[in-house]
Structure formats: C-alpha cells, structure tokens
C-alpha cells in the first residue's frame, strides 16, 4: 500500500502559498498523489493560487490573515483529519493549526512540509503536547517524506 492510499476515507487539506515555485509545485505534487489514490482532498491557497484537478473544494485567501484562514477552513468544515501545509511561515502554520484543530474531532496530523522557518519547529515543539491531548500530531517533514510522516499509525 502506498503512503497516499493510507489516507483513503480521510478528509485531507493541502495548504499552498501564492505563485509558482517550490511550495506551489510541492503542493500540486501532494494533491496529485492523494487524488490519484482516491483521497478526498480540499485545498487552501494564497489569493492567486490555481485549482488543481480532482480536488473536492478549493479555497483562496490571504495566508497571512488568521481571520481569512479561519474562514477558508470553516468553508471546508468538519471533519478534517489531515493537513499538509507546504513551506509555511511560522505565523501561517500556527494560524492553520489553530483553525484546523476544532475541525479535527477524531484526531489526525498537521504536517509542515518542506523548508520551514525555524519558528515552525519551535511552534511544533511548544504545542505538540497540547495538540496530542486531542490526538492530533504536529509534524515537520521534508517534501519526500510528508505523506509517510502524516500517515504514521494509519493502517
């Protein structure tokens, strides 16, 4: 079984920043792999992000605004089980994690993917225990390891 196949039956969100480049193509790669495996994927992108084929919903917003991220994730609604945030800033990762948390009543994972600011590692270490109480794992992973890292413990 591929790592992507482990997400079948689990609502998954992929967050990517604006514009072309590494983070956007990284997000597109994760989306493509999940969609090909039959996973229900929802996307959140910067205001100029384009919708990849096969996603269940696509929401654009200002990724620097907590209120905009709250709104985008609220439009997806519960239940979200996994979030992949591609090359997040510290502020954006924290905002996404706190906005996604109430939508994850059955636990799951929130993965910072790729090159991240040092503050993202700090956020993960500072809040891992708090999120673990809700059975949500906060993880930082290289792009090649993201699906495996988020799937830890999935059959």
Phi and psi in radians as a Rosetta constraint file:
Dihedral C 1 N 2 CA 2 C 2 CIRCULARHARMONIC -1.315 0.35
Dihedral N 2 CA 2 C 2 N 3 CIRCULARHARMONIC 2.824 0.35
Dihedral C 2 N 3 CA 3 C 3 CIRCULARHARMONIC -1.063 0.35
Dihedral N 3 CA 3 C 3 N 4 CIRCULARHARMONIC -0.682 0.35
Dihedral C 3 N 4 CA 4 C 4 CIRCULARHARMONIC -1.085 0.35
Dihedral N 4 CA 4 C 4 N 5 CIRCULARHARMONIC -0.681 0.35
Dihedral C 4 N 5 CA 5 C 5 CIRCULARHARMONIC -1.099 0.35
Dihedral N 5 CA 5 C 5 N 6 CIRCULARHARMONIC -0.413 0.35
Dihedral C 5 N 6 CA 6 C 6 CIRCULARHARMONIC -1.169 0.35
Dihedral N 6 CA 6 C 6 N 7 CIRCULARHARMONIC -0.282 0.35
Dihedral C 6 N 7 CA 7 C 7 CIRCULARHARMONIC -1.612 0.35
Dihedral N 7 CA 7 C 7 N 8 CIRCULARHARMONIC -0.076 0.35
Dihedral C 7 N 8 CA 8 C 8 CIRCULARHARMONIC -1.025 0.35
Dihedral N 8 CA 8 C 8 N 9 CIRCULARHARMONIC 2.318 0.35
Dihedral C 8 N 9 CA 9 C 9 CIRCULARHARMONIC 1.490 0.35
Dihedral N 9 CA 9 C 9 N 10 CIRCULARHARMONIC 0.052 0.35
Dihedral C 9 N 10 CA 10 C 10 CIRCULARHARMONIC -2.154 0.35
Dihedral N 10 CA 10 C 10 N 11 CIRCULARHARMONIC 2.116 0.35
Dihedral C 10 N 11 CA 11 C 11 CIRCULARHARMONIC -1.158 0.35
Dihedral N 11 CA 11 C 11 N 12 CIRCULARHARMONIC 2.252 0.35
Dihedral C 11 N 12 CA 12 C 12 CIRCULARHARMONIC -2.247 0.35
Dihedral N 12 CA 12 C 12 N 13 CIRCULARHARMONIC 2.422 0.35
Dihedral C 12 N 13 CA 13 C 13 CIRCULARHARMONIC -2.012 0.35
Dihedral N 13 CA 13 C 13 N 14 CIRCULARHARMONIC 2.372 0.35
Dihedral C 13 N 14 CA 14 C 14 CIRCULARHARMONIC -2.059 0.35
Dihedral N 14 CA 14 C 14 N 15 CIRCULARHARMONIC 2.179 0.35
Dihedral C 14 N 15 CA 15 C 15 CIRCULARHARMONIC -1.899 0.35
Dihedral N 15 CA 15 C 15 N 16 CIRCULARHARMONIC 2.204 0.35
Dihedral C 15 N 16 CA 16 C 16 CIRCULARHARMONIC -2.299 0.35
Dihedral N 16 CA 16 C 16 N 17 CIRCULARHARMONIC 2.565 0.35
Dihedral C 16 N 17 CA 17 C 17 CIRCULARHARMONIC -1.353 0.35
Dihedral N 17 CA 17 C 17 N 18 CIRCULARHARMONIC 3.091 0.35
Dihedral C 17 N 18 CA 18 C 18 CIRCULARHARMONIC -1.117 0.35
Dihedral N 18 CA 18 C 18 N 19 CIRCULARHARMONIC 2.796 0.35
Dihedral C 18 N 19 CA 19 C 19 CIRCULARHARMONIC 1.320 0.35
Dihedral N 19 CA 19 C 19 N 20 CIRCULARHARMONIC 3.087 0.35
Dihedral C 19 N 20 CA 20 C 20 CIRCULARHARMONIC -1.454 0.35
Dihedral N 20 CA 20 C 20 N 21 CIRCULARHARMONIC 3.029 0.35
Dihedral C 20 N 21 CA 21 C 21 CIRCULARHARMONIC 2.068 0.35
Dihedral N 21 CA 21 C 21 N 22 CIRCULARHARMONIC -2.953 0.35
Dihedral C 21 N 22 CA 22 C 22 CIRCULARHARMONIC -0.994 0.35
Dihedral N 22 CA 22 C 22 N 23 CIRCULARHARMONIC -0.883 0.35
Dihedral C 22 N 23 CA 23 C 23 CIRCULARHARMONIC -1.156 0.35
Dihedral N 23 CA 23 C 23 N 24 CIRCULARHARMONIC -0.730 0.35
Dihedral C 23 N 24 CA 24 C 24 CIRCULARHARMONIC -1.147 0.35
Dihedral N 24 CA 24 C 24 N 25 CIRCULARHARMONIC -0.801 0.35
Dihedral C 24 N 25 CA 25 C 25 CIRCULARHARMONIC -1.175 0.35
Dihedral N 25 CA 25 C 25 N 26 CIRCULARHARMONIC -0.562 0.35
Dihedral C 25 N 26 CA 26 C 26 CIRCULARHARMONIC -1.101 0.35
Dihedral N 26 CA 26 C 26 N 27 CIRCULARHARMONIC -0.792 0.35
Dihedral C 26 N 27 CA 27 C 27 CIRCULARHARMONIC -1.091 0.35
Dihedral N 27 CA 27 C 27 N 28 CIRCULARHARMONIC -0.733 0.35
Dihedral C 27 N 28 CA 28 C 28 CIRCULARHARMONIC -1.087 0.35
Dihedral N 28 CA 28 C 28 N 29 CIRCULARHARMONIC -0.662 0.35
Dihedral C 28 N 29 CA 29 C 29 CIRCULARHARMONIC -1.146 0.35
Dihedral N 29 CA 29 C 29 N 30 CIRCULARHARMONIC -0.778 0.35
Dihedral C 29 N 30 CA 30 C 30 CIRCULARHARMONIC -1.116 0.35
Dihedral N 30 CA 30 C 30 N 31 CIRCULARHARMONIC -0.792 0.35
Dihedral C 30 N 31 CA 31 C 31 CIRCULARHARMONIC -1.031 0.35
Dihedral N 31 CA 31 C 31 N 32 CIRCULARHARMONIC -0.840 0.35
Dihedral C 31 N 32 CA 32 C 32 CIRCULARHARMONIC -1.038 0.35
Dihedral N 32 CA 32 C 32 N 33 CIRCULARHARMONIC -0.754 0.35
Dihedral C 32 N 33 CA 33 C 33 CIRCULARHARMONIC -1.143 0.35
Dihedral N 33 CA 33 C 33 N 34 CIRCULARHARMONIC -0.747 0.35
Dihedral C 33 N 34 CA 34 C 34 CIRCULARHARMONIC -1.175 0.35
Dihedral N 34 CA 34 C 34 N 35 CIRCULARHARMONIC -0.798 0.35
Dihedral C 34 N 35 CA 35 C 35 CIRCULARHARMONIC -1.071 0.35
Dihedral N 35 CA 35 C 35 N 36 CIRCULARHARMONIC -0.740 0.35
Dihedral C 35 N 36 CA 36 C 36 CIRCULARHARMONIC -1.062 0.35
Dihedral N 36 CA 36 C 36 N 37 CIRCULARHARMONIC -0.511 0.35
Dihedral C 36 N 37 CA 37 C 37 CIRCULARHARMONIC -1.468 0.35
Dihedral N 37 CA 37 C 37 N 38 CIRCULARHARMONIC -0.104 0.35
Dihedral C 37 N 38 CA 38 C 38 CIRCULARHARMONIC 1.605 0.35
Dihedral N 38 CA 38 C 38 N 39 CIRCULARHARMONIC 0.346 0.35
Dihedral C 38 N 39 CA 39 C 39 CIRCULARHARMONIC -1.459 0.35
Dihedral N 39 CA 39 C 39 N 40 CIRCULARHARMONIC 2.486 0.35
Dihedral C 39 N 40 CA 40 C 40 CIRCULARHARMONIC -1.341 0.35
Dihedral N 40 CA 40 C 40 N 41 CIRCULARHARMONIC 1.902 0.35
Dihedral C 40 N 41 CA 41 C 41 CIRCULARHARMONIC -1.981 0.35
Dihedral N 41 CA 41 C 41 N 42 CIRCULARHARMONIC 2.350 0.35
Dihedral C 41 N 42 CA 42 C 42 CIRCULARHARMONIC -2.081 0.35
Dihedral N 42 CA 42 C 42 N 43 CIRCULARHARMONIC 2.472 0.35
Dihedral C 42 N 43 CA 43 C 43 CIRCULARHARMONIC -2.009 0.35
Dihedral N 43 CA 43 C 43 N 44 CIRCULARHARMONIC 2.572 0.35
Dihedral C 43 N 44 CA 44 C 44 CIRCULARHARMONIC -2.283 0.35
Dihedral N 44 CA 44 C 44 N 45 CIRCULARHARMONIC 2.218 0.35
Dihedral C 44 N 45 CA 45 C 45 CIRCULARHARMONIC -2.386 0.35
Dihedral N 45 CA 45 C 45 N 46 CIRCULARHARMONIC 2.853 0.35
Dihedral C 45 N 46 CA 46 C 46 CIRCULARHARMONIC -1.002 0.35
Dihedral N 46 CA 46 C 46 N 47 CIRCULARHARMONIC 2.921 0.35
Dihedral C 46 N 47 CA 47 C 47 CIRCULARHARMONIC -1.024 0.35
Dihedral N 47 CA 47 C 47 N 48 CIRCULARHARMONIC -0.295 0.35
Dihedral C 47 N 48 CA 48 C 48 CIRCULARHARMONIC -1.992 0.35
Dihedral N 48 CA 48 C 48 N 49 CIRCULARHARMONIC 0.255 0.35
Dihedral C 48 N 49 CA 49 C 49 CIRCULARHARMONIC -1.321 0.35
Dihedral N 49 CA 49 C 49 N 50 CIRCULARHARMONIC 2.519 0.35
Dihedral C 49 N 50 CA 50 C 50 CIRCULARHARMONIC -1.682 0.35
Dihedral N 50 CA 50 C 50 N 51 CIRCULARHARMONIC 2.628 0.35
Dihedral C 50 N 51 CA 51 C 51 CIRCULARHARMONIC -1.428 0.35
Dihedral N 51 CA 51 C 51 N 52 CIRCULARHARMONIC 2.088 0.35
Dihedral C 51 N 52 CA 52 C 52 CIRCULARHARMONIC -1.254 0.35
Dihedral N 52 CA 52 C 52 N 53 CIRCULARHARMONIC 2.707 0.35
Dihedral C 52 N 53 CA 53 C 53 CIRCULARHARMONIC -1.254 0.35
Dihedral N 53 CA 53 C 53 N 54 CIRCULARHARMONIC 2.596 0.35
Dihedral C 53 N 54 CA 54 C 54 CIRCULARHARMONIC 1.578 0.35
Dihedral N 54 CA 54 C 54 N 55 CIRCULARHARMONIC -0.126 0.35
Dihedral C 54 N 55 CA 55 C 55 CIRCULARHARMONIC -1.387 0.35
Dihedral N 55 CA 55 C 55 N 56 CIRCULARHARMONIC 2.563 0.35
Dihedral C 55 N 56 CA 56 C 56 CIRCULARHARMONIC -1.245 0.35
Dihedral N 56 CA 56 C 56 N 57 CIRCULARHARMONIC -0.628 0.35
Dihedral C 56 N 57 CA 57 C 57 CIRCULARHARMONIC -2.655 0.35
Dihedral N 57 CA 57 C 57 N 58 CIRCULARHARMONIC 2.737 0.35
Dihedral C 57 N 58 CA 58 C 58 CIRCULARHARMONIC -2.414 0.35
Dihedral N 58 CA 58 C 58 N 59 CIRCULARHARMONIC 2.120 0.35
Dihedral C 58 N 59 CA 59 C 59 CIRCULARHARMONIC -2.138 0.35
Dihedral N 59 CA 59 C 59 N 60 CIRCULARHARMONIC 2.278 0.35
Dihedral C 59 N 60 CA 60 C 60 CIRCULARHARMONIC -1.930 0.35
Dihedral N 60 CA 60 C 60 N 61 CIRCULARHARMONIC 2.550 0.35
Dihedral C 60 N 61 CA 61 C 61 CIRCULARHARMONIC -2.862 0.35
Dihedral N 61 CA 61 C 61 N 62 CIRCULARHARMONIC 3.023 0.35
Dihedral C 61 N 62 CA 62 C 62 CIRCULARHARMONIC -1.361 0.35
Dihedral N 62 CA 62 C 62 N 63 CIRCULARHARMONIC 1.895 0.35
Dihedral C 62 N 63 CA 63 C 63 CIRCULARHARMONIC -1.221 0.35
Dihedral N 63 CA 63 C 63 N 64 CIRCULARHARMONIC -0.140 0.35
Dihedral C 63 N 64 CA 64 C 64 CIRCULARHARMONIC -1.599 0.35
Dihedral N 64 CA 64 C 64 N 65 CIRCULARHARMONIC -0.037 0.35
Dihedral C 64 N 65 CA 65 C 65 CIRCULARHARMONIC -1.913 0.35
Dihedral N 65 CA 65 C 65 N 66 CIRCULARHARMONIC 2.098 0.35
Dihedral C 65 N 66 CA 66 C 66 CIRCULARHARMONIC -1.036 0.35
Dihedral N 66 CA 66 C 66 N 67 CIRCULARHARMONIC -0.744 0.35
Dihedral C 66 N 67 CA 67 C 67 CIRCULARHARMONIC -1.117 0.35
Dihedral N 67 CA 67 C 67 N 68 CIRCULARHARMONIC -0.732 0.35
Dihedral C 67 N 68 CA 68 C 68 CIRCULARHARMONIC -1.149 0.35
Dihedral N 68 CA 68 C 68 N 69 CIRCULARHARMONIC -0.724 0.35
Dihedral C 68 N 69 CA 69 C 69 CIRCULARHARMONIC -1.130 0.35
Dihedral N 69 CA 69 C 69 N 70 CIRCULARHARMONIC -0.738 0.35
Dihedral C 69 N 70 CA 70 C 70 CIRCULARHARMONIC -0.983 0.35
Dihedral N 70 CA 70 C 70 N 71 CIRCULARHARMONIC -0.795 0.35
Dihedral C 70 N 71 CA 71 C 71 CIRCULARHARMONIC -1.113 0.35
Dihedral N 71 CA 71 C 71 N 72 CIRCULARHARMONIC -0.775 0.35
Dihedral C 71 N 72 CA 72 C 72 CIRCULARHARMONIC -1.097 0.35
Dihedral N 72 CA 72 C 72 N 73 CIRCULARHARMONIC -0.781 0.35
Dihedral C 72 N 73 CA 73 C 73 CIRCULARHARMONIC -1.231 0.35
Dihedral N 73 CA 73 C 73 N 74 CIRCULARHARMONIC -0.595 0.35
Dihedral C 73 N 74 CA 74 C 74 CIRCULARHARMONIC -1.136 0.35
Dihedral N 74 CA 74 C 74 N 75 CIRCULARHARMONIC -0.605 0.35
Dihedral C 74 N 75 CA 75 C 75 CIRCULARHARMONIC -1.114 0.35
Dihedral N 75 CA 75 C 75 N 76 CIRCULARHARMONIC -0.553 0.35
Dihedral C 75 N 76 CA 76 C 76 CIRCULARHARMONIC -1.243 0.35
Dihedral N 76 CA 76 C 76 N 77 CIRCULARHARMONIC -0.774 0.35
Dihedral C 76 N 77 CA 77 C 77 CIRCULARHARMONIC 1.401 0.35
Dihedral N 77 CA 77 C 77 N 78 CIRCULARHARMONIC 3.003 0.35
Dihedral C 77 N 78 CA 78 C 78 CIRCULARHARMONIC -1.419 0.35
Dihedral N 78 CA 78 C 78 N 79 CIRCULARHARMONIC 2.610 0.35
Dihedral C 78 N 79 CA 79 C 79 CIRCULARHARMONIC -1.841 0.35
Dihedral N 79 CA 79 C 79 N 80 CIRCULARHARMONIC 2.224 0.35
Dihedral C 79 N 80 CA 80 C 80 CIRCULARHARMONIC -1.814 0.35
Dihedral N 80 CA 80 C 80 N 81 CIRCULARHARMONIC 2.388 0.35
Dihedral C 80 N 81 CA 81 C 81 CIRCULARHARMONIC -1.994 0.35
Dihedral N 81 CA 81 C 81 N 82 CIRCULARHARMONIC -0.412 0.35
Dihedral C 81 N 82 CA 82 C 82 CIRCULARHARMONIC -2.542 0.35
Dihedral N 82 CA 82 C 82 N 83 CIRCULARHARMONIC 2.488 0.35
Dihedral C 82 N 83 CA 83 C 83 CIRCULARHARMONIC -2.273 0.35
Dihedral N 83 CA 83 C 83 N 84 CIRCULARHARMONIC 2.283 0.35
Dihedral C 83 N 84 CA 84 C 84 CIRCULARHARMONIC -2.006 0.35
Dihedral N 84 CA 84 C 84 N 85 CIRCULARHARMONIC 2.040 0.35
Dihedral C 84 N 85 CA 85 C 85 CIRCULARHARMONIC -1.933 0.35
Dihedral N 85 CA 85 C 85 N 86 CIRCULARHARMONIC 1.933 0.35
Dihedral C 85 N 86 CA 86 C 86 CIRCULARHARMONIC -1.439 0.35
Dihedral N 86 CA 86 C 86 N 87 CIRCULARHARMONIC 2.147 0.35
Dihedral C 86 N 87 CA 87 C 87 CIRCULARHARMONIC 0.744 0.35
Dihedral N 87 CA 87 C 87 N 88 CIRCULARHARMONIC 1.022 0.35
Dihedral C 87 N 88 CA 88 C 88 CIRCULARHARMONIC -1.345 0.35
Dihedral N 88 CA 88 C 88 N 89 CIRCULARHARMONIC 2.677 0.35
Dihedral C 88 N 89 CA 89 C 89 CIRCULARHARMONIC -1.383 0.35
Dihedral N 89 CA 89 C 89 N 90 CIRCULARHARMONIC 2.869 0.35
Dihedral C 89 N 90 CA 90 C 90 CIRCULARHARMONIC -1.050 0.35
Dihedral N 90 CA 90 C 90 N 91 CIRCULARHARMONIC -0.818 0.35
Dihedral C 90 N 91 CA 91 C 91 CIRCULARHARMONIC -1.099 0.35
Dihedral N 91 CA 91 C 91 N 92 CIRCULARHARMONIC -0.762 0.35
Dihedral C 91 N 92 CA 92 C 92 CIRCULARHARMONIC -1.180 0.35
Dihedral N 92 CA 92 C 92 N 93 CIRCULARHARMONIC -0.704 0.35
Dihedral C 92 N 93 CA 93 C 93 CIRCULARHARMONIC -1.104 0.35
Dihedral N 93 CA 93 C 93 N 94 CIRCULARHARMONIC -0.781 0.35
Dihedral C 93 N 94 CA 94 C 94 CIRCULARHARMONIC -1.064 0.35
Dihedral N 94 CA 94 C 94 N 95 CIRCULARHARMONIC -0.749 0.35
Dihedral C 94 N 95 CA 95 C 95 CIRCULARHARMONIC -1.112 0.35
Dihedral N 95 CA 95 C 95 N 96 CIRCULARHARMONIC -0.762 0.35
Dihedral C 95 N 96 CA 96 C 96 CIRCULARHARMONIC -1.131 0.35
Dihedral N 96 CA 96 C 96 N 97 CIRCULARHARMONIC -0.779 0.35
Dihedral C 96 N 97 CA 97 C 97 CIRCULARHARMONIC -1.039 0.35
Dihedral N 97 CA 97 C 97 N 98 CIRCULARHARMONIC -0.819 0.35
Dihedral C 97 N 98 CA 98 C 98 CIRCULARHARMONIC -1.241 0.35
Dihedral N 98 CA 98 C 98 N 99 CIRCULARHARMONIC -0.552 0.35
Dihedral C 98 N 99 CA 99 C 99 CIRCULARHARMONIC -1.277 0.35
Dihedral N 99 CA 99 C 99 N 100 CIRCULARHARMONIC -0.622 0.35
Dihedral C 99 N 100 CA 100 C 100 CIRCULARHARMONIC -1.343 0.35
Dihedral N 100 CA 100 C 100 N 101 CIRCULARHARMONIC -0.535 0.35
Dihedral C 100 N 101 CA 101 C 101 CIRCULARHARMONIC -0.893 0.35
Dihedral N 101 CA 101 C 101 N 102 CIRCULARHARMONIC -0.822 0.35
Dihedral C 101 N 102 CA 102 C 102 CIRCULARHARMONIC -1.202 0.35
Dihedral N 102 CA 102 C 102 N 103 CIRCULARHARMONIC -0.275 0.35
Dihedral C 102 N 103 CA 103 C 103 CIRCULARHARMONIC -1.554 0.35
Dihedral N 103 CA 103 C 103 N 104 CIRCULARHARMONIC 0.017 0.35
Dihedral C 103 N 104 CA 104 C 104 CIRCULARHARMONIC -2.042 0.35
Dihedral N 104 CA 104 C 104 N 105 CIRCULARHARMONIC 1.024 0.35
Dihedral C 104 N 105 CA 105 C 105 CIRCULARHARMONIC -1.185 0.35
Dihedral N 105 CA 105 C 105 N 106 CIRCULARHARMONIC -0.257 0.35
Dihedral C 105 N 106 CA 106 C 106 CIRCULARHARMONIC -1.899 0.35
Dihedral N 106 CA 106 C 106 N 107 CIRCULARHARMONIC 0.266 0.35
Dihedral C 106 N 107 CA 107 C 107 CIRCULARHARMONIC 1.466 0.35
Dihedral N 107 CA 107 C 107 N 108 CIRCULARHARMONIC -3.034 0.35
Dihedral C 107 N 108 CA 108 C 108 CIRCULARHARMONIC 2.545 0.35
Dihedral N 108 CA 108 C 108 N 109 CIRCULARHARMONIC -2.626 0.35
Dihedral C 108 N 109 CA 109 C 109 CIRCULARHARMONIC -2.490 0.35
Dihedral N 109 CA 109 C 109 N 110 CIRCULARHARMONIC 2.598 0.35
Dihedral C 109 N 110 CA 110 C 110 CIRCULARHARMONIC -2.172 0.35
Dihedral N 110 CA 110 C 110 N 111 CIRCULARHARMONIC 1.994 0.35
Dihedral C 110 N 111 CA 111 C 111 CIRCULARHARMONIC -1.980 0.35
Dihedral N 111 CA 111 C 111 N 112 CIRCULARHARMONIC 2.157 0.35
Dihedral C 111 N 112 CA 112 C 112 CIRCULARHARMONIC -1.483 0.35
Dihedral N 112 CA 112 C 112 N 113 CIRCULARHARMONIC 2.104 0.35
Dihedral C 112 N 113 CA 113 C 113 CIRCULARHARMONIC -1.898 0.35
Dihedral N 113 CA 113 C 113 N 114 CIRCULARHARMONIC 2.309 0.35
Dihedral C 113 N 114 CA 114 C 114 CIRCULARHARMONIC 1.540 0.35
Dihedral N 114 CA 114 C 114 N 115 CIRCULARHARMONIC -2.669 0.35
Dihedral C 114 N 115 CA 115 C 115 CIRCULARHARMONIC -1.266 0.35
Dihedral N 115 CA 115 C 115 N 116 CIRCULARHARMONIC 2.153 0.35
Dihedral C 115 N 116 CA 116 C 116 CIRCULARHARMONIC -2.208 0.35
Dihedral N 116 CA 116 C 116 N 117 CIRCULARHARMONIC 2.715 0.35
Dihedral C 116 N 117 CA 117 C 117 CIRCULARHARMONIC -1.155 0.35
Dihedral N 117 CA 117 C 117 N 118 CIRCULARHARMONIC 2.668 0.35
Dihedral C 117 N 118 CA 118 C 118 CIRCULARHARMONIC -0.986 0.35
Dihedral N 118 CA 118 C 118 N 119 CIRCULARHARMONIC -0.543 0.35
Dihedral C 118 N 119 CA 119 C 119 CIRCULARHARMONIC -1.126 0.35
Dihedral N 119 CA 119 C 119 N 120 CIRCULARHARMONIC -0.457 0.35
Dihedral C 119 N 120 CA 120 C 120 CIRCULARHARMONIC -1.160 0.35
Dihedral N 120 CA 120 C 120 N 121 CIRCULARHARMONIC -0.786 0.35
Dihedral C 120 N 121 CA 121 C 121 CIRCULARHARMONIC -1.015 0.35
Dihedral N 121 CA 121 C 121 N 122 CIRCULARHARMONIC -0.730 0.35
Dihedral C 121 N 122 CA 122 C 122 CIRCULARHARMONIC -1.088 0.35
Dihedral N 122 CA 122 C 122 N 123 CIRCULARHARMONIC -0.733 0.35
Dihedral C 122 N 123 CA 123 C 123 CIRCULARHARMONIC -1.071 0.35
Dihedral N 123 CA 123 C 123 N 124 CIRCULARHARMONIC -0.802 0.35
Dihedral C 123 N 124 CA 124 C 124 CIRCULARHARMONIC -1.041 0.35
Dihedral N 124 CA 124 C 124 N 125 CIRCULARHARMONIC -0.818 0.35
Dihedral C 124 N 125 CA 125 C 125 CIRCULARHARMONIC -1.159 0.35
Dihedral N 125 CA 125 C 125 N 126 CIRCULARHARMONIC -0.668 0.35
Dihedral C 125 N 126 CA 126 C 126 CIRCULARHARMONIC -1.246 0.35
Dihedral N 126 CA 126 C 126 N 127 CIRCULARHARMONIC -0.534 0.35
Dihedral C 126 N 127 CA 127 C 127 CIRCULARHARMONIC -1.985 0.35
Dihedral N 127 CA 127 C 127 N 128 CIRCULARHARMONIC -0.021 0.35
Dihedral C 127 N 128 CA 128 C 128 CIRCULARHARMONIC -0.989 0.35
Dihedral N 128 CA 128 C 128 N 129 CIRCULARHARMONIC -0.778 0.35
Dihedral C 128 N 129 CA 129 C 129 CIRCULARHARMONIC -1.128 0.35
Dihedral N 129 CA 129 C 129 N 130 CIRCULARHARMONIC -0.728 0.35
Dihedral C 129 N 130 CA 130 C 130 CIRCULARHARMONIC -1.070 0.35
Dihedral N 130 CA 130 C 130 N 131 CIRCULARHARMONIC -0.814 0.35
Dihedral C 130 N 131 CA 131 C 131 CIRCULARHARMONIC -1.238 0.35
Dihedral N 131 CA 131 C 131 N 132 CIRCULARHARMONIC -0.590 0.35
Dihedral C 131 N 132 CA 132 C 132 CIRCULARHARMONIC -1.066 0.35
Dihedral N 132 CA 132 C 132 N 133 CIRCULARHARMONIC -0.520 0.35
Dihedral C 132 N 133 CA 133 C 133 CIRCULARHARMONIC -1.050 0.35
Dihedral N 133 CA 133 C 133 N 134 CIRCULARHARMONIC -0.425 0.35
Dihedral C 133 N 134 CA 134 C 134 CIRCULARHARMONIC -1.764 0.35
Dihedral N 134 CA 134 C 134 N 135 CIRCULARHARMONIC 0.225 0.35
Dihedral C 134 N 135 CA 135 C 135 CIRCULARHARMONIC 1.046 0.35
Dihedral N 135 CA 135 C 135 N 136 CIRCULARHARMONIC 0.639 0.35
Dihedral C 135 N 136 CA 136 C 136 CIRCULARHARMONIC -1.975 0.35
Dihedral N 136 CA 136 C 136 N 137 CIRCULARHARMONIC 2.167 0.35
Dihedral C 136 N 137 CA 137 C 137 CIRCULARHARMONIC -1.633 0.35
Dihedral N 137 CA 137 C 137 N 138 CIRCULARHARMONIC 2.274 0.35
Dihedral C 137 N 138 CA 138 C 138 CIRCULARHARMONIC -1.691 0.35
Dihedral N 138 CA 138 C 138 N 139 CIRCULARHARMONIC 2.246 0.35
Dihedral C 138 N 139 CA 139 C 139 CIRCULARHARMONIC -2.427 0.35
Dihedral N 139 CA 139 C 139 N 140 CIRCULARHARMONIC 2.513 0.35
Dihedral C 139 N 140 CA 140 C 140 CIRCULARHARMONIC -1.976 0.35
Dihedral N 140 CA 140 C 140 N 141 CIRCULARHARMONIC 2.252 0.35
Dihedral C 140 N 141 CA 141 C 141 CIRCULARHARMONIC -2.517 0.35
Dihedral N 141 CA 141 C 141 N 142 CIRCULARHARMONIC 2.585 0.35
Dihedral C 141 N 142 CA 142 C 142 CIRCULARHARMONIC -1.129 0.35
Dihedral N 142 CA 142 C 142 N 143 CIRCULARHARMONIC 2.716 0.35
Dihedral C 142 N 143 CA 143 C 143 CIRCULARHARMONIC -1.011 0.35
Dihedral N 143 CA 143 C 143 N 144 CIRCULARHARMONIC -0.662 0.35
Dihedral C 143 N 144 CA 144 C 144 CIRCULARHARMONIC -1.215 0.35
Dihedral N 144 CA 144 C 144 N 145 CIRCULARHARMONIC -0.332 0.35
Dihedral C 144 N 145 CA 145 C 145 CIRCULARHARMONIC -1.893 0.35
Dihedral N 145 CA 145 C 145 N 146 CIRCULARHARMONIC 0.018 0.35
Dihedral C 145 N 146 CA 146 C 146 CIRCULARHARMONIC -1.055 0.35
Dihedral N 146 CA 146 C 146 N 147 CIRCULARHARMONIC -0.873 0.35
Dihedral C 146 N 147 CA 147 C 147 CIRCULARHARMONIC -1.117 0.35
Dihedral N 147 CA 147 C 147 N 148 CIRCULARHARMONIC -0.684 0.35
Dihedral C 147 N 148 CA 148 C 148 CIRCULARHARMONIC -1.136 0.35
Dihedral N 148 CA 148 C 148 N 149 CIRCULARHARMONIC -0.755 0.35
Dihedral C 148 N 149 CA 149 C 149 CIRCULARHARMONIC -1.127 0.35
Dihedral N 149 CA 149 C 149 N 150 CIRCULARHARMONIC -0.715 0.35
Dihedral C 149 N 150 CA 150 C 150 CIRCULARHARMONIC -1.258 0.35
Dihedral N 150 CA 150 C 150 N 151 CIRCULARHARMONIC -0.447 0.35
Dihedral C 150 N 151 CA 151 C 151 CIRCULARHARMONIC -1.544 0.35
Dihedral N 151 CA 151 C 151 N 152 CIRCULARHARMONIC -0.019 0.35
Dihedral C 151 N 152 CA 152 C 152 CIRCULARHARMONIC -0.858 0.35
Dihedral N 152 CA 152 C 152 N 153 CIRCULARHARMONIC 2.145 0.35
Dihedral C 152 N 153 CA 153 C 153 CIRCULARHARMONIC 1.587 0.35
Dihedral N 153 CA 153 C 153 N 154 CIRCULARHARMONIC -0.113 0.35
Dihedral C 153 N 154 CA 154 C 154 CIRCULARHARMONIC -1.489 0.35
Dihedral N 154 CA 154 C 154 N 155 CIRCULARHARMONIC 2.470 0.35
